[in-house]
């Protein structure tokens, strides 16, 4: 489990670094909010770690089952 958490953190930091170094395409910067998103570590990190959380830990956000404890 500890390797999964460390891998999660390292993968997220690497993705944030690579996205900021190599932006997806230059035409996206026509919109000001996308330029702010790709230049801010915290803003981009929220999206990167949210997506990684869904992939790594199989979190089902849209599950509507009623679980009783």
PDB file with SEQRES, HELIX, SHEET and CRYST1 records, atoms N, CA, C and O in Angstrom:
SEQRES   1 A   69  UNK UNK UNK UNK UNK UNK UNK UNK UNK UNK UNK UNK UNK          
SEQRES   2 A   69  UNK UNK UNK UNK UNK UNK UNK UNK UNK UNK UNK UNK UNK          
SEQRES   3 A   69  UNK UNK UNK UNK UNK UNK UNK UNK UNK UNK UNK UNK UNK          
SEQRES   4 A   69  UNK UNK UNK UNK UNK UNK UNK UNK UNK UNK UNK UNK UNK          
SEQRES   5 A   69  UNK UNK UNK UNK UNK UNK UNK UNK UNK UNK UNK UNK UNK          
SEQRES   6 A   69  UNK UNK UNK UNK                                              
HELIX    1 AA1 UNK A    2  UNK A   21  1                                  20    
HELIX    2 AA2 UNK A   26  UNK A   30  5                                   5    
HELIX    3 AA3 UNK A   32  UNK A   39  1                                   8    
HELIX    4 AA4 UNK A   41  UNK A   56  1                                  16    
CRYST1    1.000    1.000    1.000  90.00  90.00  90.00 P 1           1          
ATOM      1  N   UNK A   1       0.823  -1.192   0.000  1.00  0.00           N  
ATOM      2  CA  UNK A   1       0.000   0.000   0.000  1.00  0.00           C  
ATOM      3  C   UNK A   1       0.865   1.253   0.000  1.00  0.00           C  
ATOM      4  O   UNK A   1       0.537   2.242  -0.655  1.00  0.00           O  
ATOM      5  N   UNK A   2       1.987   1.207   0.747  1.00  0.00           N  
ATOM      6  CA  UNK A   2       2.841   2.388   0.819  1.00  0.00           C  
ATOM      7  C   UNK A   2       3.459   2.688  -0.544  1.00  0.00           C  
ATOM      8  O   UNK A   2       3.660   3.851  -0.892  1.00  0.00           O  
ATOM      9  N   UNK A   3       3.765   1.636  -1.324  1.00  0.00           N  
ATOM     10  CA  UNK A   3       4.334   1.845  -2.649  1.00  0.00           C  
ATOM     11  C   UNK A   3       3.318   2.484  -3.588  1.00  0.00           C  
ATOM     12  O   UNK A   3       3.675   3.271  -4.465  1.00  0.00           O  
ATOM     13  N   UNK A   4       2.062   2.140  -3.396  1.00  0.00           N  
ATOM     14  CA  UNK A   4       1.012   2.720  -4.221  1.00  0.00           C  
ATOM     15  C   UNK A   4       0.843   4.212  -3.926  1.00  0.00           C  
ATOM     16  O   UNK A   4       0.638   5.008  -4.843  1.00  0.00           O  
ATOM     17  N   UNK A   5       0.929   4.588  -2.655  1.00  0.00           N  
ATOM     18  CA  UNK A   5       0.789   5.998  -2.270  1.00  0.00           C  
ATOM     19  C   UNK A   5       1.989   6.811  -2.746  1.00  0.00           C  
ATOM     20  O   UNK A   5       1.830   7.920  -3.257  1.00  0.00           O  
ATOM     21  N   UNK A   6       3.192   6.257  -2.576  1.00  0.00           N  
ATOM     22  CA  UNK A   6       4.396   6.955  -3.039  1.00  0.00           C  
ATOM     23  C   UNK A   6       4.382   7.066  -4.559  1.00  0.00           C  
ATOM     24  O   UNK A   6       4.745   8.107  -5.107  1.00  0.00           O  
ATOM     25  N   UNK A   7       3.970   6.015  -5.237  1.00  0.00           N  
ATOM     26  CA  UNK A   7       3.851   6.064  -6.697  1.00  0.00           C  
ATOM     27  C   UNK A   7       2.831   7.087  -7.157  1.00  0.00           C  
ATOM     28  O   UNK A   7       3.028   7.764  -8.165  1.00  0.00           O  
ATOM     29  N   UNK A   8       1.738   7.196  -6.411  1.00  0.00           N  
ATOM     30  CA  UNK A   8       0.703   8.185  -6.691  1.00  0.00           C  
ATOM     31  C   UNK A   8       1.269   9.596  -6.599  1.00  0.00           C  
ATOM     32  O   UNK A   8       1.042  10.419  -7.486  1.00  0.00           O  
ATOM     33  N   UNK A   9       2.005   9.876  -5.528  1.00  0.00           N  
ATOM     34  CA  UNK A   9       2.575  11.208  -5.321  1.00  0.00           C  
ATOM     35  C   UNK A   9       3.639  11.525  -6.375  1.00  0.00           C  
ATOM     36  O   UNK A   9       3.662  12.630  -6.917  1.00  0.00           O  
ATOM     37  N   UNK A  10       4.509  10.576  -6.665  1.00  0.00           N  
ATOM     38  CA  UNK A  10       5.570  10.816  -7.653  1.00  0.00           C  
ATOM     39  C   UNK A  10       5.015  10.965  -9.069  1.00  0.00           C  
ATOM     40  O   UNK A  10       5.491  11.796  -9.842  1.00  0.00           O  
ATOM     41  N   UNK A  11       4.028  10.173  -9.400  1.00  0.00           N  
ATOM     42  CA  UNK A  11       3.404  10.282 -10.723  1.00  0.00           C  
ATOM     43  C   UNK A  11       2.717  11.635 -10.893  1.00  0.00           C  
ATOM     44  O   UNK A  11       2.794  12.252 -11.955  1.00  0.00           O  
ATOM     45  N   UNK A  12       2.053  12.080  -9.848  1.00  0.00           N  
ATOM     46  CA  UNK A  12       1.382  13.382  -9.906  1.00  0.00           C  
ATOM     47  C   UNK A  12       2.367  14.525 -10.087  1.00  0.00           C  
ATOM     48  O   UNK A  12       2.156  15.403 -10.923  1.00  0.00           O  
ATOM     49  N   UNK A  13       3.448  14.517  -9.303  1.00  0.00           N  
ATOM     50  CA  UNK A  13       4.458  15.577  -9.430  1.00  0.00           C  
ATOM     51  C   UNK A  13       5.104  15.548 -10.808  1.00  0.00           C  
ATOM     52  O   UNK A  13       5.353  16.601 -11.396  1.00  0.00           O  
ATOM     53  N   UNK A  14       5.378  14.362 -11.327  1.00  0.00           N  
ATOM     54  CA  UNK A  14       5.991  14.239 -12.652  1.00  0.00           C  
ATOM     55  C   UNK A  14       5.048  14.742 -13.733  1.00  0.00           C  
ATOM     56  O   UNK A  14       5.481  15.431 -14.656  1.00  0.00           O  
ATOM     57  N   UNK A  15       3.771  14.410 -13.633  1.00  0.00           N  
ATOM     58  CA  UNK A  15       2.798  14.886 -14.623  1.00  0.00           C  
ATOM     59  C   UNK A  15       2.652  16.401 -14.584  1.00  0.00           C  
ATOM     60  O   UNK A  15       2.572  17.042 -15.632  1.00  0.00           O  
ATOM     61  N   UNK A  16       2.616  16.978 -13.393  1.00  0.00           N  
ATOM     62  CA  UNK A  16       2.506  18.435 -13.274  1.00  0.00           C  
ATOM     63  C   UNK A  16       3.725  19.094 -13.908  1.00  0.00           C  
ATOM     64  O   UNK A  16       3.593  20.075 -14.639  1.00  0.00           O  
ATOM     65  N   UNK A  17       4.906  18.559 -13.630  1.00  0.00           N  
ATOM     66  CA  UNK A  17       6.143  19.107 -14.188  1.00  0.00           C  
ATOM     67  C   UNK A  17       6.151  19.009 -15.718  1.00  0.00           C  
ATOM     68  O   UNK A  17       6.480  19.974 -16.408  1.00  0.00           O  
ATOM     69  N   UNK A  18       5.790  17.843 -16.233  1.00  0.00           N  
ATOM     70  CA  UNK A  18       5.818  17.651 -17.685  1.00  0.00           C  
ATOM     71  C   UNK A  18       4.764  18.482 -18.408  1.00  0.00           C  
ATOM     72  O   UNK A  18       5.022  18.983 -19.502  1.00  0.00           O  
ATOM     73  N   UNK A  19       3.589  18.637 -17.821  1.00  0.00           N  
ATOM     74  CA  UNK A  19       2.549  19.451 -18.450  1.00  0.00           C  
ATOM     75  C   UNK A  19       2.971  20.913 -18.492  1.00  0.00           C  
ATOM     76  O   UNK A  19       2.666  21.619 -19.453  1.00  0.00           O  
ATOM     77  N   UNK A  20       3.673  21.374 -17.452  1.00  0.00           N  
ATOM     78  CA  UNK A  20       4.110  22.771 -17.449  1.00  0.00           C  
ATOM     79  C   UNK A  20       5.289  22.991 -18.388  1.00  0.00           C  
ATOM     80  O   UNK A  20       5.419  24.069 -18.969  1.00  0.00           O  
ATOM     81  N   UNK A  21       6.152  21.985 -18.547  1.00  0.00           N  
ATOM     82  CA  UNK A  21       7.295  22.115 -19.465  1.00  0.00           C  
ATOM     83  C   UNK A  21       6.824  22.024 -20.921  1.00  0.00           C  
ATOM     84  O   UNK A  21       7.213  22.837 -21.759  1.00  0.00           O  
ATOM     85  N   UNK A  22       5.988  21.031 -21.207  1.00  0.00           N  
ATOM     86  CA  UNK A  22       5.490  20.813 -22.564  1.00  0.00           C  
ATOM     87  C   UNK A  22       3.982  21.032 -22.580  1.00  0.00           C  
ATOM     88  O   UNK A  22       3.228  20.068 -22.444  1.00  0.00           O  
ATOM     89  N   UNK A  23       3.516  22.276 -22.742  1.00  0.00           N  
ATOM     90  CA  UNK A  23       2.070  22.500 -22.761  1.00  0.00           C  
ATOM     91  C   UNK A  23       1.422  21.774 -23.935  1.00  0.00           C  
ATOM     92  O   UNK A  23       2.056  21.582 -24.973  1.00  0.00           O  
ATOM     93  N   UNK A  24       0.165  21.369 -23.780  1.00  0.00           N  
ATOM     94  CA  UNK A  24      -0.489  20.544 -24.809  1.00  0.00           C  
ATOM     95  C   UNK A  24      -0.420  21.143 -26.213  1.00  0.00           C  
ATOM     96  O   UNK A  24       0.096  20.504 -27.129  1.00  0.00           O  
ATOM     97  N   UNK A  25      -0.922  22.336 -26.389  1.00  0.00           N  
ATOM     98  CA  UNK A  25      -0.838  23.025 -27.666  1.00  0.00           C  
ATOM     99  C   UNK A  25      -0.863  24.512 -27.420  1.00  0.00           C  
ATOM    100  O   UNK A  25      -1.414  24.978 -26.423  1.00  0.00           O  
ATOM    101  N   UNK A  26      -0.274  25.248 -28.318  1.00  0.00           N  
ATOM    102  CA  UNK A  26      -0.183  26.686 -28.110  1.00  0.00           C  
ATOM    103  C   UNK A  26      -1.504  27.408 -28.373  1.00  0.00           C  
ATOM    104  O   UNK A  26      -1.719  28.507 -27.862  1.00  0.00           O  
ATOM    105  N   UNK A  27      -2.374  26.808 -29.152  1.00  0.00           N  
ATOM    106  CA  UNK A  27      -3.644  27.494 -29.425  1.00  0.00           C  
ATOM    107  C   UNK A  27      -4.560  27.504 -28.216  1.00  0.00           C  
ATOM    108  O   UNK A  27      -5.527  28.265 -28.184  1.00  0.00           O  
ATOM    109  N   UNK A  28      -4.275  26.669 -27.215  1.00  0.00           N  
ATOM    110  CA  UNK A  28      -5.098  26.686 -26.008  1.00  0.00           C  
ATOM    111  C   UNK A  28      -4.898  27.966 -25.201  1.00  0.00           C  
ATOM    112  O   UNK A  28      -5.764  28.337 -24.408  1.00  0.00           O  
ATOM    113  N   UNK A  29      -3.772  28.640 -25.392  1.00  0.00           N  
ATOM    114  CA  UNK A  29      -3.494  29.852 -24.627  1.00  0.00           C  
ATOM    115  C   UNK A  29      -4.308  31.053 -25.099  1.00  0.00           C  
ATOM    116  O   UNK A  29      -4.179  32.147 -24.550  1.00  0.00           O  
ATOM    117  N   UNK A  30      -5.137  30.854 -26.105  1.00  0.00           N  
ATOM    118  CA  UNK A  30      -6.052  31.937 -26.484  1.00  0.00           C  
ATOM    119  C   UNK A  30      -7.023  32.243 -25.355  1.00  0.00           C  
ATOM    120  O   UNK A  30      -7.465  33.379 -25.186  1.00  0.00           O  
ATOM    121  N   UNK A  31      -7.348  31.212 -24.587  1.00  0.00           N  
ATOM    122  CA  UNK A  31      -8.231  31.403 -23.438  1.00  0.00           C  
ATOM    123  C   UNK A  31      -7.373  31.668 -22.217  1.00  0.00           C  
ATOM    124  O   UNK A  31      -6.474  30.889 -21.900  1.00  0.00           O  
ATOM    125  N   UNK A  32      -7.648  32.762 -21.534  1.00  0.00           N  
ATOM    126  CA  UNK A  32      -6.810  33.212 -20.418  1.00  0.00           C  
ATOM    127  C   UNK A  32      -6.837  32.234 -19.244  1.00  0.00           C  
ATOM    128  O   UNK A  32      -5.815  32.047 -18.583  1.00  0.00           O  
ATOM    129  N   UNK A  33      -7.983  31.605 -18.973  1.00  0.00           N  
ATOM    130  CA  UNK A  33      -8.066  30.704 -17.826  1.00  0.00           C  
ATOM    131  C   UNK A  33      -7.219  29.454 -18.022  1.00  0.00           C  
ATOM    132  O   UNK A  33      -6.726  28.896 -17.042  1.00  0.00           O  
ATOM    133  N   UNK A  34      -7.035  28.996 -19.262  1.00  0.00           N  
ATOM    134  CA  UNK A  34      -6.171  27.838 -19.493  1.00  0.00           C  
ATOM    135  C   UNK A  34      -4.706  28.199 -19.305  1.00  0.00           C  
ATOM    136  O   UNK A  34      -3.918  27.372 -18.847  1.00  0.00           O  
ATOM    137  N   UNK A  35      -4.334  29.419 -19.653  1.00  0.00           N  
ATOM    138  CA  UNK A  35      -2.959  29.854 -19.412  1.00  0.00           C  
ATOM    139  C   UNK A  35      -2.681  29.911 -17.913  1.00  0.00           C  
ATOM    140  O   UNK A  35      -1.610  29.506 -17.462  1.00  0.00           O  
ATOM    141  N   UNK A  36      -3.634  30.406 -17.148  1.00  0.00           N  
ATOM    142  CA  UNK A  36      -3.473  30.449 -15.694  1.00  0.00           C  
ATOM    143  C   UNK A  36      -3.416  29.041 -15.114  1.00  0.00           C  
ATOM    144  O   UNK A  36      -2.656  28.790 -14.179  1.00  0.00           O  
ATOM    145  N   UNK A  37      -4.210  28.120 -15.656  1.00  0.00           N  
ATOM    146  CA  UNK A  37      -4.230  26.749 -15.164  1.00  0.00           C  
ATOM    147  C   UNK A  37      -2.882  26.069 -15.358  1.00  0.00           C  
ATOM    148  O   UNK A  37      -2.390  25.401 -14.449  1.00  0.00           O  
ATOM    149  N   UNK A  38      -2.281  26.231 -16.531  1.00  0.00           N  
ATOM    150  CA  UNK A  38      -1.036  25.539 -16.814  1.00  0.00           C  
ATOM    151  C   UNK A  38       0.176  26.187 -16.161  1.00  0.00           C  
ATOM    152  O   UNK A  38       1.225  25.548 -16.072  1.00  0.00           O  
ATOM    153  N   UNK A  39       0.075  27.419 -15.705  1.00  0.00           N  
ATOM    154  CA  UNK A  39       1.216  28.054 -15.059  1.00  0.00           C  
ATOM    155  C   UNK A  39       1.165  27.951 -13.541  1.00  0.00           C  
ATOM    156  O   UNK A  39       2.181  28.191 -12.889  1.00  0.00           O  
ATOM    157  N   UNK A  40       0.044  27.611 -12.963  1.00  0.00           N  
ATOM    158  CA  UNK A  40      -0.105  27.521 -11.508  1.00  0.00           C  
ATOM    159  C   UNK A  40       0.043  26.063 -11.061  1.00  0.00           C  
ATOM    160  O   UNK A  40      -0.687  25.189 -11.526  1.00  0.00           O  
ATOM    161  N   UNK A  41       0.999  25.807 -10.149  1.00  0.00           N  
ATOM    162  CA  UNK A  41       1.210  24.440  -9.656  1.00  0.00           C  
ATOM    163  C   UNK A  41      -0.012  23.906  -8.918  1.00  0.00           C  
ATOM    164  O   UNK A  41      -0.432  22.770  -9.137  1.00  0.00           O  
ATOM    165  N   UNK A  42      -0.569  24.722  -8.055  1.00  0.00           N  
ATOM    166  CA  UNK A  42      -1.703  24.281  -7.243  1.00  0.00           C  
ATOM    167  C   UNK A  42      -2.942  24.030  -8.105  1.00  0.00           C  
ATOM    168  O   UNK A  42      -3.642  23.035  -7.918  1.00  0.00           O  
ATOM    169  N   UNK A  43      -3.207  24.927  -9.041  1.00  0.00           N  
ATOM    170  CA  UNK A  43      -4.401  24.800  -9.893  1.00  0.00           C  
ATOM    171  C   UNK A  43      -4.327  23.543 -10.756  1.00  0.00           C  
ATOM    172  O   UNK A  43      -5.300  22.798 -10.877  1.00  0.00           O  
ATOM    173  N   UNK A  44      -3.162  23.322 -11.348  1.00  0.00           N  
ATOM    174  CA  UNK A  44      -2.982  22.139 -12.187  1.00  0.00           C  
ATOM    175  C   UNK A  44      -2.957  20.869 -11.344  1.00  0.00           C  
ATOM    176  O   UNK A  44      -3.430  19.818 -11.777  1.00  0.00           O  
ATOM    177  N   UNK A  45      -2.401  20.972 -10.136  1.00  0.00           N  
ATOM    178  CA  UNK A  45      -2.323  19.818  -9.251  1.00  0.00           C  
ATOM    179  C   UNK A  45      -3.678  19.301  -8.819  1.00  0.00           C  
ATOM    180  O   UNK A  45      -3.857  18.095  -8.647  1.00  0.00           O  
ATOM    181  N   UNK A  46      -4.628  20.192  -8.642  1.00  0.00           N  
ATOM    182  CA  UNK A  46      -5.980  19.761  -8.265  1.00  0.00           C  
ATOM    183  C   UNK A  46      -6.551  18.852  -9.349  1.00  0.00           C  
ATOM    184  O   UNK A  46      -7.132  17.810  -9.043  1.00  0.00           O  
ATOM    185  N   UNK A  47      -6.392  19.232 -10.593  1.00  0.00           N  
ATOM    186  CA  UNK A  47      -6.939  18.428 -11.692  1.00  0.00           C  
ATOM    187  C   UNK A  47      -6.153  17.141 -11.896  1.00  0.00           C  
ATOM    188  O   UNK A  47      -6.739  16.079 -12.104  1.00  0.00           O  
ATOM    189  N   UNK A  48      -4.831  17.231 -11.839  1.00  0.00           N  
ATOM    190  CA  UNK A  48      -3.998  16.045 -12.062  1.00  0.00           C  
ATOM    191  C   UNK A  48      -4.248  15.011 -10.969  1.00  0.00           C  
ATOM    192  O   UNK A  48      -4.466  13.837 -11.268  1.00  0.00           O  
ATOM    193  N   UNK A  49      -4.219  15.436  -9.702  1.00  0.00           N  
ATOM    194  CA  UNK A  49      -4.409  14.479  -8.616  1.00  0.00           C  
ATOM    195  C   UNK A  49      -5.842  13.963  -8.541  1.00  0.00           C  
ATOM    196  O   UNK A  49      -6.061  12.842  -8.083  1.00  0.00           O  
ATOM    197  N   UNK A  50      -6.819  14.746  -8.975  1.00  0.00           N  
ATOM    198  CA  UNK A  50      -8.194  14.248  -9.008  1.00  0.00           C  
ATOM    199  C   UNK A  50      -8.338  13.121 -10.022  1.00  0.00           C  
ATOM    200  O   UNK A  50      -8.975  12.105  -9.743  1.00  0.00           O  
ATOM    201  N   UNK A  51      -7.751  13.299 -11.184  1.00  0.00           N  
ATOM    202  CA  UNK A  51      -7.821  12.260 -12.219  1.00  0.00           C  
ATOM    203  C   UNK A  51      -7.017  11.037 -11.807  1.00  0.00           C  
ATOM    204  O   UNK A  51      -7.457   9.905 -12.008  1.00  0.00           O  
ATOM    205  N   UNK A  52      -5.828  11.262 -11.226  1.00  0.00           N  
ATOM    206  CA  UNK A  52      -5.034  10.132 -10.760  1.00  0.00           C  
ATOM    207  C   UNK A  52      -5.730   9.372  -9.640  1.00  0.00           C  
ATOM    208  O   UNK A  52      -5.601   8.151  -9.545  1.00  0.00           O  
ATOM    209  N   UNK A  53      -6.456  10.073  -8.802  1.00  0.00           N  
ATOM    210  CA  UNK A  53      -7.191   9.415  -7.726  1.00  0.00           C  
ATOM    211  C   UNK A  53      -8.235   8.456  -8.294  1.00  0.00           C  
ATOM    212  O   UNK A  53      -8.431   7.361  -7.766  1.00  0.00           O  
ATOM    213  N   UNK A  54      -8.887   8.861  -9.346  1.00  0.00           N  
ATOM    214  CA  UNK A  54      -9.870   7.980  -9.982  1.00  0.00           C  
ATOM    215  C   UNK A  54      -9.197   6.766 -10.603  1.00  0.00           C  
ATOM    216  O   UNK A  54      -9.749   5.666 -10.566  1.00  0.00           O  
ATOM    217  N   UNK A  55      -8.008   6.953 -11.176  1.00  0.00           N  
ATOM    218  CA  UNK A  55      -7.313   5.859 -11.851  1.00  0.00           C  
ATOM    219  C   UNK A  55      -6.590   4.924 -10.890  1.00  0.00           C  
ATOM    220  O   UNK A  55      -6.676   3.705 -11.037  1.00  0.00           O  
ATOM    221  N   UNK A  56      -5.885   5.471  -9.915  1.00  0.00           N  
ATOM    222  CA  UNK A  56      -5.084   4.655  -9.008  1.00  0.00           C  
ATOM    223  C   UNK A  56      -5.945   3.889  -8.004  1.00  0.00           C  
ATOM    224  O   UNK A  56      -5.769   2.684  -7.825  1.00  0.00           O  
ATOM    225  N   UNK A  57      -6.867   4.582  -7.356  1.00  0.00           N  
ATOM    226  CA  UNK A  57      -7.590   3.994  -6.246  1.00  0.00           C  
ATOM    227  C   UNK A  57      -9.008   3.573  -6.609  1.00  0.00           C  
ATOM    228  O   UNK A  57      -9.765   3.146  -5.738  1.00  0.00           O  
ATOM    229  N   UNK A  58      -9.373   3.684  -7.868  1.00  0.00           N  
ATOM    230  CA  UNK A  58     -10.691   3.242  -8.362  1.00  0.00           C  
ATOM    231  C   UNK A  58     -11.841   3.846  -7.567  1.00  0.00           C  
ATOM    232  O   UNK A  58     -12.773   3.144  -7.173  1.00  0.00           O  
ATOM    233  N   UNK A  59     -11.769   5.151  -7.335  1.00  0.00           N  
ATOM    234  CA  UNK A  59     -12.822   5.849  -6.609  1.00  0.00           C  
ATOM    235  C   UNK A  59     -14.002   6.046  -7.550  1.00  0.00           C  
ATOM    236  O   UNK A  59     -13.844   6.581  -8.648  1.00  0.00           O  
ATOM    237  N   UNK A  60     -15.172   5.618  -7.125  1.00  0.00           N  
ATOM    238  CA  UNK A  60     -16.368   5.768  -7.941  1.00  0.00           C  
ATOM    239  C   UNK A  60     -17.186   6.928  -7.388  1.00  0.00           C  
ATOM    240  O   UNK A  60     -17.937   6.771  -6.426  1.00  0.00           O  
ATOM    241  N   UNK A  61     -17.032   8.085  -8.004  1.00  0.00           N  
ATOM    242  CA  UNK A  61     -17.679   9.294  -7.522  1.00  0.00           C  
ATOM    243  C   UNK A  61     -19.173   9.281  -7.825  1.00  0.00           C  
ATOM    244  O   UNK A  61     -19.959   9.828  -7.051  1.00  0.00           O  
ATOM    245  N   UNK A  62     -19.568   8.684  -8.906  1.00  0.00           N  
ATOM    246  CA  UNK A  62     -20.958   8.731  -9.338  1.00  0.00           C  
ATOM    247  C   UNK A  62     -21.783   7.536  -8.864  1.00  0.00           C  
ATOM    248  O   UNK A  62     -22.888   7.310  -9.357  1.00  0.00           O  
ATOM    249  N   UNK A  63     -21.253   6.774  -7.913  1.00  0.00           N  
ATOM    250  CA  UNK A  63     -21.969   5.631  -7.395  1.00  0.00           C  
ATOM    251  C   UNK A  63     -23.132   6.087  -6.522  1.00  0.00           C  
ATOM    252  O   UNK A  63     -22.938   6.856  -5.580  1.00  0.00           O  
ATOM    253  N   UNK A  64     -24.337   5.618  -6.827  1.00  0.00           N  
ATOM    254  CA  UNK A  64     -25.508   6.042  -6.062  1.00  0.00           C  
ATOM    255  C   UNK A  64     -26.070   4.938  -5.168  1.00  0.00           C  
ATOM    256  O   UNK A  64     -27.232   4.991  -4.767  1.00  0.00           O  
ATOM    257  N   UNK A  65     -25.258   3.955  -4.861  1.00  0.00           N  
ATOM    258  CA  UNK A  65     -25.709   2.881  -3.974  1.00  0.00           C  
ATOM    259  C   UNK A  65     -25.851   3.425  -2.571  1.00  0.00           C  
ATOM    260  O   UNK A  65     -25.073   4.278  -2.143  1.00  0.00           O  
ATOM    261  N   UNK A  66     -26.825   2.940  -1.869  1.00  0.00           N  
ATOM    262  CA  UNK A  66     -27.039   3.345  -0.481  1.00  0.00           C  
ATOM    263  C   UNK A  66     -26.360   2.317   0.418  1.00  0.00           C  
ATOM    264  O   UNK A  66     -26.886   1.224   0.628  1.00  0.00           O  
ATOM    265  N   UNK A  67     -25.201   2.667   0.942  1.00  0.00           N  
ATOM    266  CA  UNK A  67     -24.498   1.754   1.829  1.00  0.00           C  
ATOM    267  C   UNK A  67     -24.858   2.079   3.269  1.00  0.00           C  
ATOM    268  O   UNK A  67     -24.737   3.221   3.712  1.00  0.00           O  
ATOM    269  N   UNK A  68     -25.299   1.064   3.989  1.00  0.00           N  
ATOM    270  CA  UNK A  68     -25.641   1.259   5.398  1.00  0.00           C  
ATOM    271  C   UNK A  68     -24.516   0.685   6.250  1.00  0.00           C  
ATOM    272  O   UNK A  68     -24.025  -0.421   6.023  1.00  0.00           O  
ATOM    273  N   UNK A  69     -24.139   1.470   7.218  1.00  0.00           N  
ATOM    274  CA  UNK A  69     -23.027   1.051   8.075  1.00  0.00           C  
ATOM    275  C   UNK A  69     -23.532   0.269   9.248  1.00  0.00           C  
ATOM    276  O   UNK A  69     -22.742  -0.171  10.084  1.00  0.00           O  
TER     277      UNK A  69                                                      
END                                                                             
